[in-house]
Amino acid sequence: MLMIPGPTPVPEQALLALGRHPIGHRSGEFSEIMAEVTENLKWLHQTQNDVLVLSASGTGAMEAGIINFLSAGDRVLVGSNGKFGQRWAEVAKAYNLDVQTITAEWGKPLDPEQFRQALEADTDKQIKAVIITHSETSTGVLNDLETINRHVKAHGEALIIVDAVTSLGAYNVPIDEWGLDVVASGSQKGYMIPPGLAFVSVSAKAWKAYETSNLPRYYLDLGPYRKTAAKNTTPFTPPVNLFFALQATLRMMKAEGLENIFARHDRLKRATRAAVKALGLPLFGADDCASPAITAVAPVSAEAEQIRSVMKKKFDIALAGGQDSFKGKIFRIGHLGFVCDRDVLSAIAALEATLQSLNVEFPAGAGVAAASQVLNAG
Ligand SMILES: *Cc1c(COP(=O)(O)O)cnc(C)c1O
């Protein structure tokens, strides 16, 4: 049972689709699937912008989001409060951009005020893009994209480039309403299919920047993706079976409805956090900036890695560990994608049994009771 923030669990409809015999990617049958998938991706992304599908992991979408719209030496403002914010800065530096970072401690959200100040100070409009991670998976912190984006809009020039890998399909990311220029995500997160596809949505303003961007690119040049997508095909051979699976999960998502999907993730998040608190385990990150996809816990009564190990061995539940300097200090419970109330209750009950087997003193039953209360209240 995967309770890590990707790969996430895959529903049977998608598993069966993956088991089909592949079809030719230049066939009419594939084009029909791609047409449906593209339309449903726009629905999920709440946008009329292009939503392009790449054969890559999420990082491929991030890299595409930079190299298609910027030029060597461009100044970019990168928000960094965890592993994925750091990754944005690393990609931007790899392409010789002039990177100015706004940082926050791991476990804390980015401060929108710092973005406002930096953008207001930029009177000669040197900042070409503001680049942030919406849900910082490494710490379970949700950054205030809406407010930061407002400051970007007040600046007028800069593009807003967003990693929404663990917020899309879990939390409201209204791309058109907010005017988000470039939004990157990956299939093994909220999309409920295995790793292998990455998504980038591109606004008209970003396409304008594409025309003058001079960074080197070939496989991730989005121009050919856009051109071929208009004819419901792809520039290179796509993993056709992942498209079958995506067709299936997007249909499931449409049947559930966006509001219900967001409400489910919110409920699972609140249930998980209530349970962890009731067990006396410290949460890493405050309630008001909690990711809908992942809850990070900083246990003191037992070692994080020991808890993970027992959870895996005794209950076959995979939890994520901490990254970098938080390795061994935190563990993370994923509740993203194809996850329901039963899964969270099982994980919390297994966590209680794990604490008991590690001889930790805790109020037995309190986690399940607290989670149940949240789940029953809806
Ligand atoms: C998973 C993830 C990514 C992409 O990672 P890949 O391993 O390249 O798929 C990017 N950003 C965030 C916030 C993520 O959670």
The ligand as an SDF file (V2000), in Angstrom:
LIG
                    3D

 15 15  0  0  0  0  0  0  0  0999 V2000
    7.2900   14.3450   -7.4400 C   0  0  0  0  0  0  0  0  0  0  0  0
    7.5380   15.7850   -7.5600 C   0  0  0  0  0  0  0  0  0  0  0  0
    8.2240   16.3260   -8.6580 C   0  0  0  0  0  0  0  0  0  0  0  0
    8.7000   15.5150   -9.8180 C   0  0  0  0  0  0  0  0  0  0  0  0
    9.5850   14.5400   -9.4990 O   0  0  0  0  0  0  0  0  0  0  0  0
    9.9400   13.4180  -10.5600 P   0  0  0  0  0  0  0  0  0  0  0  0
   10.6640   12.4200   -9.7560 O   0  0  0  0  0  0  0  0  0  0  0  0
   10.7520   14.0550  -11.6110 O   0  0  0  0  0  0  0  0  0  0  0  0
    8.6130   12.9420  -11.1100 O   0  0  0  0  0  0  0  0  0  0  0  0
    8.3730   17.6840   -8.7310 C   0  0  0  0  0  0  0  0  0  0  0  0
    7.9100   18.4870   -7.7680 N   0  0  0  0  0  0  0  0  0  0  0  0
    7.2440   18.0190   -6.7100 C   0  0  0  0  0  0  0  0  0  0  0  0
    6.7310   18.9850   -5.6990 C   0  0  0  0  0  0  0  0  0  0  0  0
    7.0380   16.6570   -6.5620 C   0  0  0  0  0  0  0  0  0  0  0  0
    6.3510   16.1810   -5.5100 O   0  0  0  0  0  0  0  0  0  0  0  0
  1  2  1  0
  2  3  1  0
  2 14  2  0
  3  4  1  0
  3 10  2  0
  4  5  1  0
  5  6  1  0
  6  7  2  0
  6  8  1  0
  6  9  1  0
 10 11  1  0
 11 12  2  0
 12 13  1  0
 12 14  1  0
 14 15  1  0
M  END
$$$$
